[in-house]
Amino acid sequence: MRCPACRSELVVVEREGVELDWCPFCRGFWFDVGELEAVQATLGVCFAPLEGEKRQGRRPCPRCDRAMDVVTLPGLPPMEVDTCPQEHGLWLDAGELAALAERGEGTPGNVISFLGEKLRRKP
């Protein structure tokens, strides 16, 4: 699969029985349907809901290659995530998974330890 952000090849990473597709170049993550819920269950956290204003974006879904929707999550600052209109999954750029934990009932530190250095933003 190709990264929807930079088109590099995604690498499968596994943590505590959850497999995720990760881009080693832009450091984003692709979550197939059900994988974000699996991370929540594994960590015992509740991420912010992925609901908000939706518009068509430009990034292609790694599964079906259709343009993904951009969902603007409310809050300060607003946050945008990419979701497949065919419900194949969602893309989170580097640092956005920890940001979801901050907005929900989670602890960003737990999320960062779960995924290790791969989740941290580039310096």
GIZINOR-V315917 format. One record per pair of residues at least 6 apart in sequence whose C-alpha atoms are under 6 Angstrom apart, sorted by the first residue. I is the first residue (numbers start at 1). J is the second residue. D is the distance in whole Angstrom. If there is no record, write none. Layout:
I&J&D, I&J&D
//
This chain:
1&9&6, 1&10&6, 1&62&6, 2&8&5, 2&9&5, 2&10&6, 2&62&6, 3&10&6, 4&59&5, 4&60&5, 10&21&6, 10&22&5, 10&23&5, 11&21&5, 11&22&5, 12&20&6, 12&21&5, 13&19&6, 13&20&5, 21&29&6, 21&30&5, 22&28&6, 22&29&5, 27&94&5, 28&92&6, 28&93&4, 28&94&5, 29&91&6, 29&92&5, 30&90&6, 30&91&5, 31&89&5, 31&90&5, 32&88&6, 32&89&4, 33&88&6, 33&89&5, 40&46&6, 45&106&5, 46&104&6, 46&105&5, 46&106&6, 47&100&5, 47&101&5, 47&104&4, 48&100&5, 48&103&5, 48&104&4, 52&71&6, 52&72&5, 52&73&5, 53&71&6, 53&72&5, 54&70&6, 54&71&4, 55&69&6, 55&70&5, 56&69&4, 56&70&6, 57&68&5, 57&69&5, 57&70&5, 58&67&5, 59&67&5, 59&68&6, 60&66&5, 60&67&4, 60&68&6, 61&68&6, 61&84&6, 68&82&6, 68&83&5, 68&84&5, 68&85&6, 69&82&6, 69&83&5, 70&81&6, 70&82&5, 71&80&5, 71&81&5, 72&79&6, 72&80&4, 73&79&5, 81&92&6, 82&90&6, 82&91&5, 83&90&4, 94&121&6, 95&119&6, 95&120&6, 95&121&6, 98&108&5, 101&107&6, 101&108&5, 102&108&6, 112&119&6
//
